[in-house]
């Protein structure tokens, strides 16, 4: 076999692994940490809103039912 043919075959064979490597690097750079997600756990909203209420700060993060009575109860406790 000719040396140039080996180089071409090696180049074609390395395209797929290089594509996976580039995709992995792109995905790693564009991925946000798990705690920056927009789907936050509602228990944290209830706890911190109750802490705000207990300190006299009336900035409640979640005003829908059944969270509001729970926040008021937690603030009293």
MOPAC internal coordinates of N, CA, C and O (Angstrom, degrees):
PM7 1SCF
backbone

  N    0.0000 0     0.00 0     0.00 0    0    0    0
  C    1.4390 1     0.00 0     0.00 0    1    0    0
  C    1.5133 1   110.22 1     0.00 0    2    1    0
  O    1.2310 1   122.34 1   -31.40 1    3    2    1
  N    1.2781 1   113.13 1   148.60 1    3    2    1
  C    1.4428 1   119.68 1   179.90 1    5    3    2
  C    1.5331 1   109.69 1   -76.88 1    6    5    3
  O    1.2310 1   120.47 1   -31.75 1    7    6    5
  N    1.3087 1   116.70 1   148.25 1    7    6    5
  C    1.4586 1   121.99 1  -178.82 1    9    7    6
  C    1.5260 1   110.82 1   -63.50 1   10    9    7
  O    1.2310 1   119.72 1   143.46 1   11   10    9
  N    1.3134 1   118.15 1   -36.54 1   11   10    9
  C    1.4675 1   121.62 1  -179.95 1   13   11   10
  C    1.5269 1   111.29 1   -66.74 1   14   13   11
  O    1.2310 1   120.10 1   145.55 1   15   14   13
  N    1.3182 1   117.41 1   -34.45 1   15   14   13
  C    1.4608 1   120.94 1   179.25 1   17   15   14
  C    1.5282 1   109.81 1   -67.39 1   18   17   15
  O    1.2310 1   120.42 1   140.88 1   19   18   17
  N    1.3246 1   116.81 1   -39.12 1   19   18   17
  C    1.4676 1   120.41 1   177.21 1   21   19   18
  C    1.5266 1   111.35 1   -63.18 1   22   21   19
  O    1.2310 1   120.77 1   139.25 1   23   22   21
  N    1.3153 1   116.14 1   -40.75 1   23   22   21
  C    1.4624 1   120.56 1   178.85 1   25   23   22
  C    1.5257 1   110.18 1   -64.18 1   26   25   23
  O    1.2310 1   120.26 1   137.95 1   27   26   25
  N    1.3303 1   117.10 1   -42.05 1   27   26   25
  C    1.4580 1   120.68 1  -179.92 1   29   27   26
  C    1.5213 1   110.13 1   -65.38 1   30   29   27
  O    1.2310 1   119.56 1   136.05 1   31   30   29
  N    1.3366 1   118.45 1   -43.95 1   31   30   29
  C    1.4567 1   121.37 1   179.15 1   33   31   30
  C    1.5283 1   110.80 1   -63.92 1   34   33   31
  O    1.2310 1   120.17 1   138.54 1   35   34   33
  N    1.3133 1   117.27 1   -41.46 1   35   34   33
  C    1.4580 1   120.29 1   178.03 1   37   35   34
  C    1.5278 1   110.72 1   -64.52 1   38   37   35
  O    1.2310 1   119.95 1   140.79 1   39   38   37
  N    1.3137 1   117.70 1   -39.21 1   39   38   37
  C    1.4605 1   121.52 1   177.89 1   41   39   38
  C    1.5157 1   111.71 1   -64.91 1   42   41   39
  O    1.2310 1   120.27 1   137.01 1   43   42   41
  N    1.3345 1   117.09 1   -42.99 1   43   42   41
  C    1.4585 1   120.32 1   178.07 1   45   43   42
  C    1.5212 1   111.35 1   -67.69 1   46   45   43
  O    1.2310 1   120.04 1   143.87 1   47   46   45
  N    1.3145 1   117.54 1   -36.13 1   47   46   45
  C    1.4565 1   121.58 1  -179.93 1   49   47   46
  C    1.5267 1   111.94 1   -69.58 1   50   49   47
  O    1.2310 1   119.98 1   153.91 1   51   50   49
  N    1.3192 1   117.64 1   -26.09 1   51   50   49
  C    1.4655 1   120.53 1  -177.91 1   53   51   50
  C    1.5266 1   113.09 1   -91.66 1   54   53   51
  O    1.2310 1   119.54 1   178.51 1   55   54   53
  N    1.3153 1   118.49 1    -1.49 1   55   54   53
  C    1.4706 1   120.41 1  -179.69 1   57   55   54
  C    1.5250 1   110.72 1   -65.91 1   58   57   55
  O    1.2310 1   119.58 1   133.63 1   59   58   57
  N    1.3239 1   118.41 1   -46.37 1   59   58   57
  C    1.4642 1   121.10 1  -177.42 1   61   59   58
  C    1.5283 1   112.01 1   -64.85 1   62   61   59
  O    1.2310 1   118.74 1   131.98 1   63   62   61
  N    1.3363 1   120.00 1   -48.02 1   63   62   61
  C    1.4765 1   117.57 1   176.72 1   65   63   62
  C    1.5295 1   113.74 1   -61.61 1   66   65   63
  O    1.2310 1   120.40 1   144.44 1   67   66   65
  N    1.3182 1   116.85 1   -35.56 1   67   66   65
  C    1.4659 1   119.17 1   177.70 1   69   67   66
  C    1.5353 1   111.06 1   -67.98 1   70   69   67
  O    1.2310 1   120.57 1   142.69 1   71   70   69
  N    1.3315 1   116.51 1   -37.31 1   71   70   69
  C    1.4634 1   119.77 1   177.39 1   73   71   70
  C    1.5253 1   109.95 1   -64.09 1   74   73   71
  O    1.2310 1   120.00 1   136.72 1   75   74   73
  N    1.3342 1   117.61 1   -43.28 1   75   74   73
  C    1.4589 1   120.23 1   177.44 1   77   75   74
  C    1.5234 1   111.24 1   -63.56 1   78   77   75
  O    1.2310 1   119.97 1   139.50 1   79   78   77
  N    1.3082 1   117.67 1   -40.50 1   79   78   77
  C    1.4608 1   121.29 1   178.42 1   81   79   78
  C    1.5249 1   111.22 1   -62.87 1   82   81   79
  O    1.2310 1   120.24 1   134.57 1   83   82   81
  N    1.3205 1   117.14 1   -45.43 1   83   82   81
  C    1.4593 1   120.06 1   179.06 1   85   83   82
  C    1.5292 1   111.55 1   -65.18 1   86   85   83
  O    1.2310 1   120.25 1   140.20 1   87   86   85
  N    1.3276 1   117.13 1   -39.80 1   87   86   85
  C    1.4595 1   120.52 1   177.49 1   89   87   86
  C    1.5215 1   110.62 1   -64.20 1   90   89   87
  O    1.2310 1   120.04 1   138.29 1   91   90   89
  N    1.3330 1   117.53 1   -41.71 1   91   90   89
  C    1.4605 1   121.58 1   178.60 1   93   91   90
  C    1.5269 1   111.10 1   -63.17 1   94   93   91
  O    1.2310 1   120.08 1   137.74 1   95   94   93
  N    1.3088 1   117.46 1   -42.26 1   95   94   93
  C    1.4614 1   120.71 1   178.32 1   97   95   94
  C    1.5225 1   110.96 1   -66.42 1   98   97   95
  O    1.2310 1   120.18 1   137.78 1   99   98   97
  N    1.3278 1   117.27 1   -42.22 1   99   98   97
  C    1.4622 1   120.91 1   178.34 1  101   99   98
  C    1.5184 1   110.61 1   -63.38 1  102  101   99
  O    1.2310 1   120.27 1   137.62 1  103  102  101
  N    1.3338 1   117.09 1   -42.38 1  103  102  101
  C    1.4551 1   121.08 1   179.80 1  105  103  102
  C    1.5214 1   111.04 1   -65.54 1  106  105  103
  O    1.2310 1   120.07 1   139.72 1  107  106  105
  N    1.3213 1   117.48 1   -40.28 1  107  106  105
  C    1.4569 1   121.03 1   179.13 1  109  107  106
  C    1.5130 1   113.11 1   -66.11 1  110  109  107
  O    1.2310 1   120.27 1   145.40 1  111  110  109
  N    1.3227 1   117.09 1   -34.60 1  111  110  109
  C    1.4602 1   120.05 1   180.00 1  113  111  110
  C    1.5239 1   112.13 1   -77.52 1  114  113  111
  O    1.2310 1   119.90 1   152.82 1  115  114  113
  N    1.3246 1   117.79 1   -27.18 1  115  114  113
  C    1.4569 1   120.98 1  -176.67 1  117  115  114
  C    1.5174 1   113.50 1   -97.69 1  118  117  115
  O    1.2310 1   119.86 1   179.61 1  119  118  117
  N    1.3078 1   117.87 1    -0.39 1  119  118  117
  C    1.4564 1   120.46 1  -178.67 1  121  119  118
  C    1.5196 1   109.65 1   -86.72 1  122  121  119
  O    1.2310 1   120.69 1   -47.35 1  123  122  121
  N    1.3328 1   116.29 1   132.65 1  123  122  121
  C    1.4585 1   120.37 1   178.12 1  125  123  122
  C    1.5223 1   109.07 1   -89.99 1  126  125  123
  O    1.2310 1   120.06 1   -25.76 1  127  126  125
  N    1.3112 1   117.48 1   154.24 1  127  126  125
  C    1.4635 1   119.47 1   176.55 1  129  127  126
  C    1.5195 1   111.76 1   -62.02 1  130  129  127
  O    1.2310 1   120.55 1   -24.51 1  131  130  129
  N    1.3108 1   116.55 1   155.49 1  131  130  129
  C    1.4575 1   120.98 1  -175.13 1  133  131  130
  C    1.5202 1   112.55 1   -63.27 1  134  133  131
  O    1.2310 1   119.97 1   152.75 1  135  134  133
  N    1.3206 1   117.67 1   -27.25 1  135  134  133
  C    1.4638 1   119.39 1  -177.75 1  137  135  134
  C    1.5261 1   112.59 1   -84.33 1  138  137  135
  O    1.2310 1   119.61 1   178.28 1  139  138  137
  N    1.3259 1   118.35 1    -1.72 1  139  138  137
  C    1.4524 1   121.56 1   175.46 1  141  139  138
  C    1.5145 1   112.30 1   -98.62 1  142  141  139
  O    1.2310 1   119.84 1  -170.23 1  143  142  141
  N    1.3008 1   117.91 1     9.77 1  143  142  141
  C    1.4584 1   120.08 1  -177.60 1  145  143  142
  C    1.5248 1   110.43 1   -70.31 1  146  145  143
  O    1.2310 1   121.07 1   -22.08 1  147  146  145
  N    1.3037 1   115.55 1   157.92 1  147  146  145
  C    1.4601 1   120.39 1  -178.48 1  149  147  146
  C    1.5210 1   112.26 1   -83.99 1  150  149  147
  O    1.2310 1   119.44 1   167.13 1  151  150  149
  N    1.3027 1   118.67 1   -12.87 1  151  150  149
  C    1.4520 1   122.37 1   179.18 1  153  151  150
  C    1.5221 1   109.19 1   -94.79 1  154  153  151
  O    1.2310 1   120.74 1  -101.16 1  155  154  153
  N    1.3164 1   116.19 1    78.84 1  155  154  153
  C    1.4612 1   119.60 1  -177.22 1  157  155  154
  C    1.5203 1   110.29 1   -79.39 1  158  157  155
  O    1.2310 1   121.12 1   -23.48 1  159  158  157
  N    1.2835 1   115.46 1   156.52 1  159  158  157
  C    1.4507 1   121.82 1  -179.60 1  161  159  158
  C    1.5236 1   109.18 1   -73.78 1  162  161  159
  O    1.2310 1   119.04 1   -54.40 1  163  162  161
  N    1.3501 1   119.44 1   125.60 1  163  162  161
  C    1.4679 1   119.63 1  -175.73 1  165  163  162
  C    1.5178 1   113.94 1   -66.10 1  166  165  163
  O    1.2310 1   119.51 1   158.30 1  167  166  165
  N    1.3307 1   118.55 1   -21.70 1  167  166  165
  C    1.4559 1   119.16 1   178.53 1  169  167  166
  C    1.5233 1   111.21 1   -62.92 1  170  169  167
  O    1.2310 1   120.21 1   143.62 1  171  170  169
  N    1.3316 1   117.20 1   -36.38 1  171  170  169
  C    1.4608 1   119.56 1   178.29 1  173  171  170
  C    1.5176 1   111.00 1   -65.50 1  174  173  171
  O    1.2310 1   120.34 1   142.09 1  175  174  173
  N    1.3078 1   116.96 1   -37.91 1  175  174  173
  C    1.4682 1   119.80 1   178.48 1  177  175  174
  C    1.5261 1   109.89 1   -64.07 1  178  177  175
  O    1.2310 1   120.39 1   138.12 1  179  178  177
  N    1.3414 1   116.87 1   -41.88 1  179  178  177
  C    1.4551 1   120.14 1   179.23 1  181  179  178
  C    1.5288 1   111.34 1   -65.09 1  182  181  179
  O    1.2310 1   120.38 1   137.44 1  183  182  181
  N    1.3119 1   116.88 1   -42.56 1  183  182  181
  C    1.4732 1   120.34 1  -178.00 1  185  183  182
  C    1.5281 1   110.96 1   -65.29 1  186  185  183
  O    1.2310 1   120.47 1   132.89 1  187  186  185
  N    1.3180 1   116.71 1   -47.11 1  187  186  185
  C    1.4546 1   118.91 1  -177.05 1  189  187  186
  C    1.5295 1   111.75 1   -72.34 1  190  189  187
  O    1.2310 1   120.15 1   148.44 1  191  190  189
  N    1.3217 1   117.33 1   -31.56 1  191  190  189
  C    1.4615 1   119.06 1   174.55 1  193  191  190
  C    1.5282 1   110.36 1   -67.56 1  194  193  191
  O    1.2310 1   120.33 1   141.69 1  195  194  193
  N    1.3291 1   116.98 1   -38.31 1  195  194  193
  C    1.4713 1   119.97 1   176.83 1  197  195  194
  C    1.5223 1   110.66 1   -65.57 1  198  197  195
  O    1.2310 1   120.17 1   141.10 1  199  198  197
  N    1.3203 1   117.27 1   -38.90 1  199  198  197
  C    1.4716 1   119.54 1   176.24 1  201  199  198
  C    1.5188 1   111.16 1   -63.74 1  202  201  199
  O    1.2310 1   120.26 1   140.20 1  203  202  201
  N    1.3285 1   117.10 1   -39.80 1  203  202  201
  C    1.4618 1   119.97 1   176.91 1  205  203  202
  C    1.5229 1   110.87 1   -63.06 1  206  205  203
  O    1.2310 1   120.60 1   136.00 1  207  206  205
  N    1.3343 1   116.45 1   -44.00 1  207  206  205
  C    1.4641 1   119.34 1   179.38 1  209  207  206
  C    1.5193 1   111.50 1   -63.57 1  210  209  207
  O    1.2310 1   120.01 1   140.87 1  211  210  209
  N    1.3196 1   117.58 1   -39.13 1  211  210  209
  C    1.4686 1   119.96 1  -178.64 1  213  211  210
  C    1.5294 1   112.00 1   -68.32 1  214  213  211
  O    1.2310 1   119.97 1   156.33 1  215  214  213
  N    1.3102 1   117.67 1   -23.67 1  215  214  213
  C    1.4601 1   121.31 1   178.39 1  217  215  214
  C    1.5267 1   112.63 1   -93.55 1  218  217  215
  O    1.2310 1   120.76 1  -178.95 1  219  218  217
  N    1.3421 1   116.15 1     1.05 1  219  218  217
  C    1.4532 1   119.69 1   179.18 1  221  219  218
  C    1.5092 1   113.95 1    87.99 1  222  221  219
  O    1.2310 1   119.99 1  -171.52 1  223  222  221
  N    1.3043 1   117.63 1     8.48 1  223  222  221
  C    1.4635 1   121.71 1   177.19 1  225  223  222
  C    1.5263 1   107.10 1   -95.16 1  226  225  223
  O    1.2310 1   120.39 1   -59.38 1  227  226  225
  N    1.3188 1   116.85 1   120.62 1  227  226  225
  C    1.4562 1   120.25 1  -173.84 1  229  227  226
  C    1.5259 1   112.51 1   -97.59 1  230  229  227
  O    1.2310 1   119.92 1  -145.59 1  231  230  229
  N    1.3223 1   117.75 1    34.41 1  231  230  229
  C    1.4537 1   122.42 1   174.35 1  233  231  230
  C    1.5297 1   107.83 1   -95.53 1  234  233  231
  O    1.2310 1   121.41 1   -81.39 1  235  234  233
  N    1.3125 1   114.91 1    98.61 1  235  234  233
  C    1.4640 1   120.32 1  -177.54 1  237  235  234
  C    1.5207 1   107.88 1   -99.98 1  238  237  235
  O    1.2310 1   120.46 1   -49.24 1  239  238  237
  N    1.3045 1   116.73 1   130.76 1  239  238  237
  C    1.4552 1   121.19 1  -177.38 1  241  239  238
  C    1.5046 1   114.74 1   -79.54 1  242  241  239
  O    1.2310 1   119.84 1   159.94 1  243  242  241
  N    1.3314 1   117.92 1   -20.06 1  243  242  241
  C    1.4535 1   120.97 1  -175.26 1  245  243  242
  C    1.5226 1   108.55 1  -141.77 1  246  245  243
  O    1.2310 1   120.28 1   -60.64 1  247  246  245
  N    1.3308 1   117.07 1   119.36 1  247  246  245
  C    1.4587 1   120.64 1  -174.97 1  249  247  246
  C    1.5285 1   113.74 1  -111.92 1  250  249  247
  O    1.2310 1   118.99 1  -164.86 1  251  250  249
  N    1.2871 1   119.54 1    15.14 1  251  250  249
  C    1.4561 1   119.51 1  -177.44 1  253  251  250
  C    1.5231 1   110.65 1   -97.52 1  254  253  251
  O    1.2310 1   121.48 1   -20.16 1  255  254  253
  N    1.3012 1   114.77 1   159.84 1  255  254  253
  C    1.4560 1   121.48 1  -179.09 1  257  255  254
  C    1.5172 1   110.11 1   -77.14 1  258  257  255
  O    1.2310 1   117.57 1   -33.11 1  259  258  257
  N    1.2858 1   122.24 1   146.89 1  259  258  257
  C    1.4479 1   133.69 1     0.62 1  261  259  258
  C    1.5163 1   113.16 1   -90.81 1  262  261  259
  O    1.2310 1   120.22 1  -162.93 1  263  262  261
  N    1.3097 1   117.19 1    17.07 1  263  262  261
  C    1.4527 1   119.70 1  -175.51 1  265  263  262
  C    1.5083 1   115.36 1   -70.86 1  266  265  263
  O    1.2310 1   119.97 1   144.00 1  267  266  265
  N    1.3233 1   117.66 1   -36.00 1  267  266  265
  C    1.4585 1   120.23 1  -174.57 1  269  267  266
  C    1.5224 1   113.31 1   -64.12 1  270  269  267
  O    1.2310 1   118.67 1   132.06 1  271  270  269
  N    1.3498 1   120.14 1   -47.94 1  271  270  269
  C    1.4611 1   117.85 1   176.60 1  273  271  270
  C    1.5374 1   112.62 1   -63.14 1  274  273  271
  O    1.2310 1   120.65 1   145.81 1  275  274  273
  N    1.3014 1   116.36 1   -34.19 1  275  274  273
  C    1.4658 1   120.08 1   177.82 1  277  275  274
  C    1.5241 1   110.52 1   -65.13 1  278  277  275
  O    1.2310 1   119.99 1   139.55 1  279  278  277
  N    1.3136 1   117.62 1   -40.45 1  279  278  277
  C    1.4586 1   120.33 1   179.56 1  281  279  278
  C    1.5205 1   111.41 1   -66.42 1  282  281  279
  O    1.2310 1   120.52 1   139.46 1  283  282  281
  N    1.3147 1   116.62 1   -40.54 1  283  282  281
  C    1.4630 1   120.25 1   178.43 1  285  283  282
  C    1.5318 1   110.31 1   -65.42 1  286  285  283
  O    1.2310 1   120.62 1   138.14 1  287  286  285
  N    1.3318 1   116.42 1   -41.86 1  287  286  285
  C    1.4601 1   119.96 1   178.06 1  289  287  286
  C    1.5212 1   111.40 1   -63.29 1  290  289  287
  O    1.2310 1   120.47 1   136.92 1  291  290  289
  N    1.3224 1   116.71 1   -43.08 1  291  290  289
  C    1.4770 1   120.54 1   178.15 1  293  291  290
  C    1.5177 1   110.65 1   -64.04 1  294  293  291
  O    1.2310 1   119.97 1   141.63 1  295  294  293
  N    1.3338 1   117.67 1   -38.37 1  295  294  293
  C    1.4592 1   119.96 1   179.85 1  297  295  294
  C    1.5179 1   111.71 1   -66.42 1  298  297  295
  O    1.2310 1   119.91 1   144.09 1  299  298  297
  N    1.3296 1   117.77 1   -35.91 1  299  298  297
  C    1.4596 1   121.09 1   178.66 1  301  299  298
  C    1.5079 1   110.39 1   -69.64 1  302  301  299
  O    1.2310 1   120.96 1   139.29 1  303  302  301
  N    1.3382 1   115.78 1   -40.71 1  303  302  301
  C    1.4670 1   119.32 1  -179.56 1  305  303  302
  C    1.5076 1   109.44 1   -67.61 1  306  305  303
  O    1.2310 1   120.10 1   180.00 1  307  306  305

